[in-house]
Amino acid sequence: MKKLLTCAAAASCLLASFSVAQARSAYDGSWDLRFVTQRGACDSTYNFSVNVNNGVVTHPNLVRFRGYVARSGAVRASVTVQDKYASGSGRVSGSSGRGTWSGYSGGSRCSGYWTAERN
């Protein structure tokens, strides 16, 4: 009985670590983003880095930033900083990605595209 319990405990530990490993995303890591404004009176470009962990996109200094990368590489994100807001979508594959975004800065509506490169 003691051997059975030991084997069961070992098996559950292996399964738990396997589940955690499966949760990792192929896109995990640090990414450099470049946002280019094509329409509107927003700044012409914005550059910053984000981190992807288990498919969740985060930025250390932006509290109101939400993003997600699906297993397929589909990306959705939004950010709010004071009177500025932007949301976008697109796709990453391998070590790069591209998509579109739209939002506003004060009273100006803006839109454009974004690109991503894995660090």
N, C-alpha and C positions, 0 to 999 in steps of 0.2 A: 504494500500500500504506500509506503514511504517513497519507493522508487517511482510509482505512478504519479504521486503528487509532485515530485521533483521534475519528472518529465513534462507534466502538465504546466507547471510554472515556467519551465524553460521554453516550452512551445508558445505560451501566451506572451512571453517577452519577445520572442522572435517575431510573432505576428504583429505585436504592437510596433516594433521597430520597422517592420515591413510597411505597415500602414503609414507611418510618418514619412518614410522614404518615398512612398507613392504620392504623398501630398505635395511634394516639391514640384515646381513648375519648370519646364524646359527653358523658361525665360527669366528665371531667377537671376539676380545680380544687379549691377549698377548700369544705368543707361543714361546717355547724354541726349537731351531733347533740344530741338530748335523749332520754334514757332515763327512762321513768316506770315505777316499780315498782307493780304491781297486786296481787301476792301475795307474801308473805314479809316477813322482817324486815330487808331491805336498805334503804339510804338511799332516800328517796322519789323523788328525781330525780338524774340525773347529766347534766352538760352538758360537752361538749368539741368541739373542731374536729378534722377529719381532712383529709387531702389525697388526691385520687385522681389517679394518673398512669398512663396506659395501662391503666386499669381496675384497678390495684392500689391498695388503700386503705392508707394509712400514717398513723401518728401520731408526731411527732418525739420524744416523751418516753416512749412505751410500747414497750419492746423486744419484748415478747411479744404483739404485736398483729398479726393476719393478717386480711386482707379482700380481697374481689374484687367488682367490678361487671362483669357480663357485658354484652355489646352490647344485650341485650334489656332491661337495667335491673335484672335479678335481682341481689340482693346477698346475700353470705354473709360473716360476720366472726366472729372470736373474740378474746378478750383475757384475759390472766392477769396479775394484779398481786398479789404476795404470796399471801395465802390467799383471794383473790377470783378468780372465773372467770365469764365470761359468753360466750355465743354467740348469734347471731341471724341472721335472714334476713328478706328483704322485697323491696321493689322501689322504684326511683327512676324518675321520669319528668320530663323537663324540669328544673325547679329545685327539686323537692321529692320526698320519699319517706316511706315508712312500713313498719313491719314489727314482728316480735315478737322477744323475747329471753328466755332463761332462763339461770340460773346459780346460783352460791352465794357466800356471804360467810361465811367461817368455817364454822360448822355449819348455817347457815340457807340453805334453798333459796328462790330468788326467781324471779319472772318478771314480764313486763310487755310494754310496747310501746315502740317508738322512732320518732322522727320526724327528718327531715333537711331542711335548707334550704340551697341553694347560696348561698355568699357572693357 
